[in-house]
Structures are given as C-alpha cells and as structure tokens.
Amino acid sequence: MQELVNVEGTRWRIEECFETAKNEFGLDHNETRSWHGWHRYVPLVMLAYAVMASVRYQANSQKPKKT
C-alpha cells in the first residue's frame, strides 16, 4: 500500500512540472509539424524549466543575512 502511495505522489509531481512548463515556458504553444521539430522543442523547454527550478530552489534555500 505504501508503494502505491509513493507512486501516486511521484506522478502528481511530474504532472505539476509539466503544467508549470506549459504555463511559464509555452510548452503548449508548440505547433511543429514534424517529429524532429517537436523532439527538439520539448527538451529545450524542459531544460529551461529545470534551470528555473534550480535557481528558484537555490534562491529559496538561502537564509537572509542579519543586520
């Protein structure tokens, strides 16, 4: 039962990542007419999303300096 809960939690995070990529990086605005165009566009968008998520994580993990 615990394994099923873990799988469902992982699935939810993956879907949330794709939804964010669609909204913030225009993943759903792609109108390629070939497999090659789509295959090049999607990894580029997902790479941009990964960089943004990494920068956001680093920015949120820094503690503010005391003055």
N, CA, C and O atoms as a GROMACS GRO file, in nm:
protein
  268
    1MET      N    1   0.082  -0.118   0.000
    1MET     CA    2   0.000   0.000   0.000
    1MET      C    3   0.088   0.127   0.000
    1MET      O    4   0.059   0.222  -0.072
    2GLN      N    5   0.193   0.126   0.080
    2GLN     CA    6   0.282   0.242   0.086
    2GLN      C    7   0.349   0.268  -0.049
    2GLN      O    8   0.368   0.384  -0.087
    3GLU      N    9   0.383   0.163  -0.120
    3GLU     CA   10   0.445   0.180  -0.252
    3GLU      C   11   0.349   0.247  -0.349
    3GLU      O   12   0.390   0.332  -0.429
    4LEU      N   13   0.222   0.211  -0.344
    4LEU     CA   14   0.123   0.275  -0.431
    4LEU      C   15   0.107   0.424  -0.398
    4LEU      O   16   0.091   0.507  -0.488
    5VAL      N   17   0.112   0.457  -0.272
    5VAL     CA   18   0.103   0.597  -0.230
    5VAL      C   19   0.225   0.674  -0.282
    5VAL      O   20   0.210   0.786  -0.330
    6ASN      N   21   0.343   0.615  -0.273
    6ASN     CA   22   0.465   0.680  -0.323
    6ASN      C   23   0.459   0.702  -0.474
    6ASN      O   24   0.498   0.808  -0.523
    7VAL      N   25   0.410   0.602  -0.547
    7VAL     CA   26   0.399   0.614  -0.693
    7VAL      C   27   0.301   0.725  -0.729
    7VAL      O   28   0.329   0.805  -0.819
    8GLU      N   29   0.189   0.731  -0.662
    8GLU     CA   30   0.090   0.835  -0.690
    8GLU      C   31   0.145   0.974  -0.659
    8GLU      O   32   0.120   1.068  -0.733
    9GLY      N   33   0.220   0.987  -0.551
    9GLY     CA   34   0.282   1.114  -0.518
    9GLY      C   35   0.382   1.158  -0.623
    9GLY      O   36   0.388   1.277  -0.656
   10THR      N   37   0.459   1.066  -0.675
   10THR     CA   38   0.555   1.096  -0.780
   10THR      C   39   0.484   1.138  -0.908
   10THR      O   40   0.525   1.232  -0.974
   11ARG      N   41   0.378   1.068  -0.941
   11ARG     CA   42   0.300   1.101  -1.062
   11ARG      C   43   0.245   1.242  -1.051
   11ARG      O   44   0.245   1.316  -1.150
   12TRP      N   45   0.197   1.280  -0.935
   12TRP     CA   46   0.141   1.412  -0.916
   12TRP      C   47   0.248   1.520  -0.936
   12TRP      O   48   0.221   1.623  -0.998
   13ARG      N   49   0.367   1.498  -0.883
   13ARG     CA   50   0.476   1.595  -0.901
   13ARG      C   51   0.516   1.609  -1.047
   13ARG      O   52   0.545   1.719  -1.093
   14ILE      N   53   0.518   1.499  -1.121
   14ILE     CA   54   0.554   1.504  -1.263
   14ILE      C   55   0.448   1.582  -1.340
   14ILE      O   56   0.483   1.666  -1.424
   15GLU      N   57   0.322   1.557  -1.313
   15GLU     CA   58   0.215   1.630  -1.381
   15GLU      C   59   0.220   1.779  -1.347
   15GLU      O   60   0.194   1.863  -1.434
   16GLU      N   61   0.253   1.812  -1.224
   16GLU     CA   62   0.265   1.952  -1.184
   16GLU      C   63   0.380   2.019  -1.259
   16GLU      O   64   0.368   2.135  -1.298
   17CYS      N   65   0.489   1.948  -1.277
   17CYS     CA   66   0.603   2.004  -1.352
   17CYS      C   67   0.565   2.033  -1.497
   17CYS      O   68   0.600   2.138  -1.550
   18PHE      N   69   0.494   1.942  -1.561
   18PHE     CA   70   0.452   1.964  -1.699
   18PHE      C   71   0.353   2.080  -1.707
   18PHE      O   72   0.359   2.159  -1.802
   19GLU      N   73   0.264   2.093  -1.611
   19GLU     CA   74   0.168   2.203  -1.610
   19GLU      C   75   0.240   2.337  -1.596
   19GLU      O   76   0.206   2.433  -1.664
   20THR      N   77   0.339   2.342  -1.509
   20THR     CA   78   0.417   2.465  -1.494
   20THR      C   79   0.495   2.497  -1.620
   20THR      O   80   0.502   2.613  -1.661
   21ALA      N   81   0.553   2.395  -1.683
   21ALA     CA   82   0.627   2.417  -1.808
   21ALA      C   83   0.534   2.468  -1.917
   21ALA      O   84   0.573   2.552  -1.998
   22LYS      N   85   0.412   2.417  -1.920
   22LYS     CA   86   0.316   2.466  -2.019
   22LYS      C   87   0.281   2.612  -1.995
   22LYS      O   88   0.276   2.690  -2.089
   23ASN      N   89   0.258   2.648  -1.872
   23ASN     CA   90   0.216   2.784  -1.840
   23ASN      C   91   0.329   2.885  -1.852
   23ASN      O   92   0.309   2.993  -1.909
   24GLU      N   93   0.446   2.854  -1.799
   24GLU     CA   94   0.554   2.951  -1.792
   24GLU      C   95   0.646   2.954  -1.914
   24GLU      O   96   0.706   3.058  -1.943
   25PHE      N   97   0.657   2.844  -1.985
   25PHE     CA   98   0.752   2.837  -2.096
   25PHE      C   99   0.688   2.808  -2.231
   25PHE      O  100   0.760   2.788  -2.329
   26GLY      N  101   0.558   2.805  -2.239
   26GLY     CA  102   0.490   2.790  -2.367
   26GLY      C  103   0.500   2.650  -2.426
   26GLY      O  104   0.500   2.635  -2.549
   27LEU      N  105   0.508   2.551  -2.344
   27LEU     CA  106   0.518   2.415  -2.396
   27LEU      C  107   0.395   2.378  -2.481
   27LEU      O  108   0.406   2.301  -2.576
   28ASP      N  109   0.279   2.434  -2.446
   28ASP     CA  110   0.158   2.401  -2.521
   28ASP      C  111   0.138   2.489  -2.645
   28ASP      O  112   0.041   2.470  -2.718
   29HIS      N  113   0.228   2.585  -2.670
   29HIS     CA  114   0.215   2.672  -2.786
   29HIS      C  115   0.293   2.620  -2.907
   29HIS      O  116   0.298   2.685  -3.011
   30ASN      N  117   0.352   2.506  -2.893
   30ASN     CA  118   0.432   2.448  -3.000
   30ASN      C  119   0.340   2.393  -3.109
   30ASN      O  120   0.249   2.315  -3.080
   31GLU      N  121   0.362   2.434  -3.233
   31GLU     CA  122   0.281   2.386  -3.345
   31GLU      C  123   0.370   2.325  -3.452
   31GLU      O  124   0.356   2.355  -3.571
   32THR      N  125   0.461   2.240  -3.411
   32THR     CA  126   0.550   2.177  -3.509
   32THR      C  127   0.472   2.076  -3.590
   32THR      O  128   0.373   2.019  -3.545
   33ARG      N  129   0.519   2.054  -3.709
   33ARG     CA  130   0.451   1.962  -3.800
   33ARG      C  131   0.532   1.835  -3.823
   33ARG      O  132   0.494   1.750  -3.904
   34SER      N  133   0.642   1.822  -3.752
   34SER     CA  134   0.723   1.702  -3.771
   34SER      C  135   0.772   1.652  -3.636
   34SER      O  136   0.775   1.726  -3.537
   35TRP      N  137   0.811   1.528  -3.634
   35TRP     CA  138   0.864   1.467  -3.513
   35TRP      C  139   0.994   1.535  -3.473
   35TRP      O  140   1.019   1.557  -3.355
   36HIS      N  141   1.077   1.568  -3.571
   36HIS     CA  142   1.208   1.627  -3.540
   36HIS      C  143   1.193   1.764  -3.474
   36HIS      O  144   1.265   1.795  -3.379
   37GLY      N  145   1.101   1.846  -3.524
   37GLY     CA  146   1.080   1.977  -3.463
   37GLY      C  147   1.029   1.965  -3.320
   37GLY      O  148   1.075   2.037  -3.231
   38TRP      N  149   0.935   1.875  -3.298
   38TRP     CA  150   0.881   1.854  -3.165
   38TRP      C  151   0.989   1.798  -3.072
   38TRP      O  152   0.999   1.839  -2.957
   39HIS      N  153   1.068   1.705  -3.124
   39HIS     CA  154   1.172   1.641  -3.045
   39HIS      C  155   1.280   1.740  -3.003
   39HIS      O  156   1.345   1.721  -2.900
   40ARG      N  157   1.301   1.843  -3.080
   40ARG     CA  158   1.399   1.946  -3.043
   40ARG      C  159   1.339   2.050  -2.948
   40ARG      O  160   1.408   2.101  -2.860
   41TYR      N  161   1.214   2.080  -2.965
   41TYR     CA  162   1.150   2.186  -2.888
   41TYR      C  163   1.124   2.144  -2.743
   41TYR      O  164   1.153   2.219  -2.650
   42VAL      N  165   1.070   2.026  -2.723
   42VAL     CA  166   1.032   1.981  -2.589
   42VAL      C  167   1.154   1.970  -2.496
   42VAL      O  168   1.146   2.020  -2.384
   43PRO      N  169   1.264   1.908  -2.535
   43PRO     CA  170   1.379   1.904  -2.444
   43PRO      C  171   1.433   2.044  -2.411
   43PRO      O  172   1.479   2.067  -2.299
   44LEU      N  173   1.428   2.136  -2.506
   44LEU     CA  174   1.474   2.272  -2.479
   44LEU      C  175   1.386   2.339  -2.373
   44LEU      O  176   1.437   2.405  -2.282
   45VAL      N  177   1.255   2.322  -2.384
   45VAL     CA  178   1.163   2.379  -2.285
   45VAL      C  179   1.184   2.314  -2.150
   45VAL      O  180   1.184   2.383  -2.048
   46MET      N  181   1.201   2.183  -2.146
   46MET     CA  182   1.220   2.114  -2.019
   46MET      C  183   1.354   2.150  -1.955
   46MET      O  184   1.364   2.156  -1.833
   47LEU      N  185   1.456   2.174  -2.037
   47LEU     CA  186   1.585   2.221  -1.984
   47LEU      C  187   1.571   2.360  -1.922
   47LEU      O  188   1.624   2.386  -1.814
   48ALA      N  189   1.499   2.448  -1.990
   48ALA     CA  190   1.476   2.582  -1.935
   48ALA      C  191   1.400   2.572  -1.803
   48ALA      O  192   1.428   2.646  -1.709
   49TYR      N  193   1.304   2.483  -1.796
   49TYR     CA  194   1.228   2.465  -1.672
   49TYR      C  195   1.317   2.411  -1.560
   49TYR      O  196   1.305   2.455  -1.446
   50ALA      N  197   1.406   2.318  -1.593
   50ALA     CA  198   1.496   2.261  -1.492
   50ALA      C  199   1.591   2.368  -1.438
   50ALA      O  200   1.618   2.372  -1.318
   51VAL      N  201   1.642   2.455  -1.525
   51VAL     CA  202   1.730   2.563  -1.480
   51VAL      C  203   1.652   2.658  -1.390
   51VAL      O  204   1.703   2.698  -1.285
   52MET      N  205   1.531   2.694  -1.430
   52MET     CA  206   1.449   2.783  -1.349
   52MET      C  207   1.418   2.721  -1.213
   52MET      O  208   1.423   2.791  -1.111
   53ALA      N  209   1.387   2.594  -1.209
   53ALA     CA  210   1.357   2.527  -1.082
   53ALA      C  211   1.481   2.523  -0.993
   53ALA      O  212   1.469   2.539  -0.872
   54SER      N  213   1.599   2.502  -1.051
   54SER     CA  214   1.722   2.500  -0.974
   54SER      C  215   1.753   2.638  -0.915
   54SER      O  216   1.790   2.649  -0.799
   55VAL      N  217   1.736   2.742  -0.996
   55VAL     CA  218   1.761   2.878  -0.948
   55VAL      C  219   1.661   2.913  -0.838
   55VAL      O  220   1.698   2.975  -0.738
   56ARG      N  221   1.536   2.875  -0.857
   56ARG     CA  222   1.433   2.903  -0.756
   56ARG      C  223   1.464   2.831  -0.625
   56ARG      O  224   1.446   2.887  -0.517
   57TYR      N  225   1.509   2.707  -0.635
   57TYR     CA  226   1.544   2.630  -0.514
   57TYR      C  227   1.660   2.695  -0.440
   57TYR      O  228   1.656   2.710  -0.318
   58GLN      N  229   1.763   2.735  -0.513
   58GLN     CA  230   1.879   2.798  -0.450
   58GLN      C  231   1.842   2.932  -0.388
   58GLN      O  232   1.890   2.965  -0.279
   59ALA      N  233   1.757   3.008  -0.454
   59ALA     CA  234   1.716   3.138  -0.401
   59ALA      C  235   1.632   3.121  -0.274
   59ALA      O  236   1.645   3.201  -0.181
   60ASN      N  237   1.548   3.020  -0.270
   60ASN     CA  238   1.463   2.999  -0.154
   60ASN      C  239   1.537   2.934  -0.038
   60ASN      O  240   1.493   2.946   0.077
   61SER      N  241   1.648   2.867  -0.064
   61SER     CA  242   1.720   2.799   0.044
   61SER      C  243   1.821   2.889   0.114
   61SER      O  244   1.872   2.853   0.220
   62GLN      N  245   1.850   3.005   0.057
   62GLN     CA  246   1.945   3.097   0.121
   62GLN      C  247   1.877   3.167   0.238
   62GLN      O  248   1.763   3.213   0.227
   63LYS      N  249   1.947   3.173   0.347
   63LYS     CA  250   1.893   3.241   0.464
   63LYS      C  251   1.927   3.389   0.457
   63LYS      O  252   2.037   3.426   0.416
   64PRO      N  253   1.834   3.472   0.497
   64PRO     CA  254   1.864   3.617   0.492
   64PRO      C  255   1.972   3.653   0.594
   64PRO      O  256   1.979   3.596   0.702
   65LYS      N  257   2.054   3.750   0.557
   65LYS     CA  258   2.161   3.795   0.645
   65LYS      C  259   2.101   3.882   0.755
   65LYS      O  260   2.009   3.960   0.732
   66LYS      N  261   2.156   3.867   0.874
   66LYS     CA  262   2.112   3.950   0.986
   66LYS      C  263   2.183   4.084   0.978
   66LYS      O  264   2.302   4.091   0.946
   67THR      N  265   2.110   4.189   1.008
   67THR     CA  266   2.172   4.322   1.004
   67THR      C  267   2.184   4.379   1.143
   67THR      O  268   2.234   4.490   1.160
   0.00000   0.00000   0.00000
